[in-house]
C-alpha cells in the first residue's frame, strides 16, 4: 500500500505542492480545527431558493446576505478576492 502523499497549499499569495511525504506525517499536521485553518466560525453557508447565501453573527445579531454587489477577483486562485454582499 502506498503511504506517500503530497500537500497542496493554496493561499491568497501562494500555490505550491510538496514533495511526496509519508501519510502519517500528513495526518499529524492535518488534525487542525477550522479556526486554526482560518475558517471564520461566525460565518455559515446556507441555501435559500437554490442560491448559496452567507449567514453571519455580529454581536448578538444574525445577518443573511441577499445577493452579491461586487465580486472582484474571486475567481482567481492565487491572490486576494473581494466579495461584497447586500444584507
MMTF fields as JSON, N, C-alpha, C and O atoms, coordinates in Angstrom:
{
  "mmtfVersion": "1.0.0",
  "mmtfProducer": "UNKNOWN",
  "numBonds": 347,
  "numAtoms": 348,
  "numGroups": 87,
  "numChains": 1,
  "numModels": 1,
  "chainsPerModel": [1],
  "groupsPerChain": [87],
  "chainIdList": ["A"],
  "bondAtomList": [4, 2, 8, 6, 12, 10, 16, 14, 20, 18, 24, 22, 28, 26, 32, 30, 36, 34, 40, 38, 44, 42, 48, 46, 52, 50, 56, 54, 60, 58, 64, 62, 68, 66, 72, 70, 76, 74, 80, 78, 84, 82, 88, 86, 92, 90, 96, 94, 100, 98, 104, 102, 108, 106, 112, 110, 116, 114, 120, 118, 124, 122, 128, 126, 132, 130, 136, 134, 140, 138, 144, 142, 148, 146, 152, 150, 156, 154, 160, 158, 164, 162, 168, 166, 172, 170, 176, 174, 180, 178, 184, 182, 188, 186, 192, 190, 196, 194, 200, 198, 204, 202, 208, 206, 212, 210, 216, 214, 220, 218, 224, 222, 228, 226, 232, 230, 236, 234, 240, 238, 244, 242, 248, 246, 252, 250, 256, 254, 260, 258, 264, 262, 268, 266, 272, 270, 276, 274, 280, 278, 284, 282, 288, 286, 292, 290, 296, 294, 300, 298, 304, 302, 308, 306, 312, 310, 316, 314, 320, 318, 324, 322, 328, 326, 332, 330, 336, 334, 340, 338, 344, 342],
  "bondOrderList": [1, 1, 1, 1, 1, 1, 1, 1, 1, 1, 1, 1, 1, 1, 1, 1, 1, 1, 1, 1, 1, 1, 1, 1, 1, 1, 1, 1, 1, 1, 1, 1, 1, 1, 1, 1, 1, 1, 1, 1, 1, 1, 1, 1, 1, 1, 1, 1, 1, 1, 1, 1, 1, 1, 1, 1, 1, 1, 1, 1, 1, 1, 1, 1, 1, 1, 1, 1, 1, 1, 1, 1, 1, 1, 1, 1, 1, 1, 1, 1, 1, 1, 1, 1, 1, 1],
  "groupList": [{"groupName": "UNK", "atomNameList": ["N", "CA", "C", "O"], "elementList": ["N", "C", "C", "O"], "formalChargeList": [0, 0, 0, 0], "bondAtomList": [1, 0, 2, 1, 3, 2], "bondOrderList": [1, 1, 2], "singleLetterCode": "X", "chemCompType": "L-PEPTIDE LINKING"}],
  "groupTypeList": [0, 0, 0, 0, 0, 0, 0, 0, 0, 0, 0, 0, 0, 0, 0, 0, 0, 0, 0, 0, 0, 0, 0, 0, 0, 0, 0, 0, 0, 0, 0, 0, 0, 0, 0, 0, 0, 0, 0, 0, 0, 0, 0, 0, 0, 0, 0, 0, 0, 0, 0, 0, 0, 0, 0, 0, 0, 0, 0, 0, 0, 0, 0, 0, 0, 0, 0, 0, 0, 0, 0, 0, 0, 0, 0, 0, 0, 0, 0, 0, 0, 0, 0, 0, 0, 0, 0],
  "groupIdList": [1, 2, 3, 4, 5, 6, 7, 8, 9, 10, 11, 12, 13, 14, 15, 16, 17, 18, 19, 20, 21, 22, 23, 24, 25, 26, 27, 28, 29, 30, 31, 32, 33, 34, 35, 36, 37, 38, 39, 40, 41, 42, 43, 44, 45, 46, 47, 48, 49, 50, 51, 52, 53, 54, 55, 56, 57, 58, 59, 60, 61, 62, 63, 64, 65, 66, 67, 68, 69, 70, 71, 72, 73, 74, 75, 76, 77, 78, 79, 80, 81, 82, 83, 84, 85, 86, 87],
  "secStructList": [7, 7, 7, 3, 3, 7, 7, 3, 3, 3, 7, 1, 1, 7, 3, 3, 3, 7, 7, 7, 3, 3, 2, 2, 2, 2, 2, 2, 2, 6, 7, 7, 7, 6, 6, 6, 6, 6, 7, 7, 6, 6, 3, 3, 3, 3, 3, 3, 6, 6, 3, 3, 3, 3, 3, 3, 3, 3, 6, 6, 3, 3, 3, 3, 7, 7, 3, 3, 3, 3, 3, 3, 1, 6, 6, 7, 1, 1, 1, 7, 7, 3, 3, 3, 3, 3, 7],
  "xCoordList": [0.845, 0.0, 0.89, 1.872, 0.541, 1.312, 0.989, -0.17, 2.011, 1.809, 2.314, 2.442, 2.6, 3.09, 1.976, 1.097, 2.036, 1.056, 1.797, 2.971, 1.101, 1.613, 0.67, -0.542, 1.234, 0.424, 0.302, 1.301, -0.923, -1.192, -1.574, -2.513, -0.859, -1.141, -1.571, -0.878, -2.721, -3.227, -3.621, -4.421, -3.075, -3.48, -3.679, -3.572, -3.967, -4.162, -2.871, -2.901, -1.749, -0.474, 0.321, 1.29, -0.065, 0.821, 0.05, -0.923, 0.492, 0.012, 1.245, 2.095, 1.355, 2.543, 2.178, 1.131, 3.04, 2.856, 4.127, 5.228, 3.98, 5.153, 5.704, 5.069, 6.881, 7.397, 6.559, 5.805, 6.675, 5.927, 6.359, 7.551, 5.366, 5.653, 4.877, 3.947, 5.263, 4.602, 3.225, 3.069, 2.23, 0.853, 0.722, -0.119, 1.508, 1.423, 1.759, 1.084, 2.791, 3.135, 1.997, 1.665, 1.404, 0.278, -0.871, -1.49, -1.172, -2.242, -1.954, -2.879, -0.705, -0.348, -0.607, -1.144, -0.223, -0.429, -1.843, -2.256, -2.576, -3.928, -4.999, -6.168, -4.64, -5.631, -5.743, -5.505, -6.099, -6.281, -7.767, -8.555, -8.151, -9.542, -9.818, -8.892, -11.09, -11.455, -10.878, -10.426, -10.889, -10.344, -8.837, -8.318, -8.137, -6.701, -6.408, -5.324, -7.378, -7.226, -7.772, -7.913, -8.079, -8.519, -9.93, -10.258, -10.78, -12.201, -12.836, -12.473, -13.764, -14.459, -15.66, -16.612, -15.63, -16.729, -18.041, -19.084, -18.004, -19.238, -19.974, -21.088, -19.38, -19.986, -20.51, -19.897, -21.647, -22.248, -22.816, -23.492, -22.543, -23.155, -24.559, -24.751, -25.535, -26.893, -27.45, -26.979, -28.449, -29.084, -30.477, -31.289, -30.737, -32.048, -32.493, -31.84, -33.604, -34.143, -33.081, -32.969, -32.303, -31.299, -30.011, -29.12, -29.893, -28.703, -27.926, -28.521, -26.596, -25.767, -25.765, -25.474, -26.091, -26.017, -25.153, -24.788, -24.836, -24.0, -24.75, -25.348, -24.709, -25.302, -24.148, -23.285, -24.127, -23.04, -23.564, -24.639, -22.788, -23.189, -22.232, -21.013, -22.804, -22.036, -22.707, -23.87, -21.96, -22.553, -23.618, -23.348, -24.825, -25.939, -26.903, -27.983, -26.545, -27.434, -26.914, -25.706, -27.85, -27.514, -27.917, -28.935, -27.116, -27.377, -27.28, -26.485, -28.086, -28.036, -27.885, -28.617, -26.924, -26.728, -27.909, -28.534, -28.211, -29.3, -28.778, -29.306, -27.753, -27.146, -25.805, -25.578, -24.914, -23.623, -23.775, -24.565, -22.999, -22.943, -21.694, -21.734, -20.585, -19.324, -18.532, -18.505, -17.892, -17.101, -15.754, -15.537, -14.869, -13.601, -12.569, -12.199, -12.113, -11.03, -11.329, -10.391, -12.582, -12.869, -12.665, -12.605, -12.559, -12.334, -10.853, -10.505, -9.985, -8.546, -8.053, -8.339, -7.311, -6.925, -5.881, -5.931, -4.935, -3.827, -3.838, -3.319, -4.391, -4.374, -5.679, -6.593, -5.766, -6.968, -8.125, -7.939, -9.297, -10.507, -11.443, -11.448, -12.231, -13.148, -14.575, -14.949, -15.359, -16.771, -17.573, -17.341, -18.506, -19.368, -20.8, -21.228, -21.548, -22.927, -23.872, -23.5, -25.101, -26.145, -26.789, -27.013, -27.087, -27.754, -29.096, -29.817],
  "yCoordList": [-1.182, 0.0, 1.245, 1.315, 2.21, 3.444, 4.355, 4.706, 4.739, 5.587, 7.011, 7.784, 7.361, 8.707, 9.581, 9.124, 10.846, 11.836, 13.127, 13.293, 14.016, 15.366, 16.361, 16.153, 17.434, 18.508, 19.617, 20.103, 20.004, 21.15, 22.296, 22.172, 23.409, 24.569, 25.71, 26.056, 26.287, 27.398, 28.515, 28.301, 29.695, 30.87, 32.006, 31.818, 33.175, 34.323, 34.729, 35.421, 34.295, 34.734, 33.623, 33.906, 32.364, 31.29, 30.018, 29.684, 29.316, 27.972, 27.105, 27.375, 26.063, 25.222, 23.772, 23.488, 22.868, 21.438, 20.893, 21.226, 20.052, 19.49, 18.298, 17.772, 17.898, 16.606, 15.544, 15.859, 14.307, 13.229, 13.092, 13.09, 12.978, 12.782, 11.564, 11.099, 11.065, 9.917, 10.301, 11.366, 9.466, 9.751, 9.993, 10.794, 9.342, 9.534, 10.972, 11.563, 11.549, 12.951, 13.857, 14.825, 13.553, 14.345, 14.32, 15.356, 13.164, 13.057, 13.908, 14.489, 13.996, 14.794, 16.279, 16.959, 16.786, 18.212, 18.49, 19.647, 17.459, 17.633, 17.67, 17.887, 17.466, 17.465, 18.834, 18.981, 19.817, 21.187, 21.514, 20.931, 22.44, 22.886, 23.856, 24.353, 24.118, 25.073, 26.455, 27.136, 26.871, 28.181, 28.206, 29.198, 27.125, 27.054, 27.083, 27.493, 26.646, 26.691, 27.986, 28.107, 28.956, 30.306, 30.375, 31.302, 29.403, 29.499, 30.409, 30.345, 31.242, 32.144, 31.41, 31.105, 31.123, 30.366, 31.147, 30.566, 32.455, 33.243, 33.221, 33.737, 32.637, 32.587, 31.185, 30.196, 31.105, 29.828, 29.916, 30.888, 28.899, 28.821, 28.254, 27.235, 28.913, 28.389, 28.482, 29.284, 27.66, 27.677, 28.292, 27.83, 29.334, 29.969, 30.033, 30.665, 29.378, 29.326, 28.862, 29.402, 27.858, 27.273, 28.072, 27.674, 29.173, 30.022, 29.967, 29.935, 29.956, 29.997, 31.419, 32.374, 31.545, 32.814, 32.598, 31.466, 33.651, 33.56, 34.127, 35.2, 33.397, 33.84, 34.095, 33.235, 35.261, 35.567, 36.317, 36.917, 36.27, 36.867, 37.996, 37.831, 39.141, 40.265, 40.651, 41.053, 40.523, 40.754, 39.712, 38.512, 40.164, 39.242, 39.182, 38.606, 39.765, 39.797, 38.907, 38.796, 38.265, 37.471, 38.238, 38.93, 38.113, 38.75, 37.685, 36.752, 37.823, 36.909, 37.755, 38.723, 37.377, 38.102, 37.827, 36.769, 38.782, 38.596, 38.37, 37.532, 39.107, 38.907, 39.644, 40.598, 39.184, 39.865, 41.232, 41.414, 42.184, 43.521, 43.63, 44.213, 43.066, 43.103, 41.829, 41.346, 41.295, 40.069, 40.289, 39.763, 41.052, 41.398, 40.285, 39.993, 39.679, 38.687, 37.448, 36.772, 37.12, 35.94, 34.649, 33.578, 34.728, 33.53, 33.25, 32.287, 34.076, 33.893, 33.07, 33.404, 31.994, 31.083, 31.677, 31.445, 32.44, 32.923, 34.438, 35.085, 35.004, 36.401, 36.71, 35.885, 37.888, 38.295, 38.51, 38.989, 38.153, 38.457, 39.18, 38.911, 40.091, 40.858, 40.522, 40.63, 40.117, 39.864, 40.844, 40.967, 41.534, 42.471, 42.013, 41.824, 41.834, 41.38, 42.372, 43.097, 42.395, 43.164, 42.278, 41.091, 42.849, 42.091, 42.716, 42.229],
  "zCoordList": [0.0, 0.0, 0.0, 0.738, -0.821, -0.931, 0.251, 0.468, 1.012, 2.198, 1.963, 2.913, 0.719, 0.433, -0.115, -0.846, 0.257, -0.2, -0.535, -0.204, -1.185, -1.437, -0.776, -0.738, -0.262, 0.311, -0.724, -1.254, -1.001, -1.854, -0.932, -0.146, -1.019, -0.185, -1.093, -2.05, -0.779, -1.561, -0.613, 0.298, -0.814, -0.047, -1.036, -2.247, -0.511, -1.395, -2.104, -3.121, -1.561, -2.122, -2.791, -3.494, -2.59, -2.999, -3.314, -2.638, -4.345, -4.645, -4.792, -5.64, -3.975, -4.012, -3.724, -3.141, -4.132, -3.916, -3.303, -3.742, -2.283, -1.614, -2.383, -3.297, -1.994, -2.423, -1.728, -0.807, -2.147, -1.512, -0.051, 0.255, 0.855, 2.273, 2.763, 2.103, 3.905, 4.499, 5.01, 5.608, 4.79, 5.194, 6.699, 7.108, 7.52, 8.971, 9.338, 10.18, 8.722, 8.963, 8.513, 9.198, 7.377, 6.876, 7.866, 8.112, 8.441, 9.428, 10.66, 11.228, 11.084, 12.255, 12.029, 12.904, 10.85, 10.595, 10.077, 10.006, 9.722, 9.202, 10.262, 9.943, 11.512, 12.584, 13.231, 14.43, 12.454, 12.934, 12.976, 12.231, 13.84, 13.901, 12.755, 12.115, 12.505, 11.458, 11.739, 10.818, 12.993, 13.354, 13.082, 12.57, 13.419, 13.151, 11.654, 11.239, 10.839, 9.386, 8.791, 7.574, 9.66, 9.3, 8.755, 8.015, 9.109, 8.804, 9.848, 11.023, 9.442, 10.353, 10.951, 10.233, 12.255, 12.858, 12.942, 13.242, 12.682, 12.734, 11.393, 11.303, 10.353, 9.02, 8.746, 9.146, 8.063, 7.721, 6.299, 5.961, 5.466, 4.141, 4.302, 4.965, 3.695, 3.704, 2.284, 1.478, 1.986, 0.667, 0.816, 1.618, 0.036, 0.013, -1.447, -2.277, -1.748, -3.121, -4.109, -5.209, -3.713, -4.589, -4.722, -5.472, -4.022, -4.096, -2.786, -1.708, -2.877, -1.675, -1.126, -1.846, 0.143, 0.853, 2.088, 2.406, 2.765, 3.955, 5.153, 5.079, 6.243, 7.497, 8.455, 8.634, 9.066, 9.985, 11.195, 11.164, 12.25, 13.516, 13.872, 13.835, 14.216, 14.742, 16.052, 16.074, 17.138, 18.455, 18.721, 18.666, 19.009, 19.249, 18.077, 18.208, 16.927, 15.774, 14.661, 14.451, 13.941, 12.763, 11.52, 11.509, 10.471, 9.184, 8.101, 8.213, 7.052, 5.915, 4.658, 4.453, 3.821, 2.569, 1.642, 1.722, 0.762, -0.19, -1.609, -2.34, -1.992, -3.313, -3.368, -2.624, -4.266, -4.38, -5.037, -5.963, -4.535, -5.126, -5.995, -7.079, -5.518, -6.265, -5.978, -4.846, -7.008, -6.87, -7.581, -8.672, -6.973, -7.589, -7.378, -6.241, -8.442, -8.43, -7.6, -7.178, -7.347, -6.533, -7.299, -6.695, -8.621, -9.413, -9.645, -10.327, -9.088, -9.222, -8.035, -6.885, -8.31, -7.24, -6.302, -5.094, -6.846, -6.011, -5.953, -6.862, -4.951, -4.525, -3.832, -3.809, -3.272, -2.541, -3.514, -4.632, -3.069, -3.793, -2.845, -1.643, -3.375, -2.543, -2.937, -4.104, -1.966, -2.194, -1.347, -0.145, -1.97, -1.263, -1.488, -2.627, -0.383, -0.453, 0.193, 1.115, -0.303, 0.352, 1.404, 1.167, 2.564, 3.633, 3.945, 4.816]
}
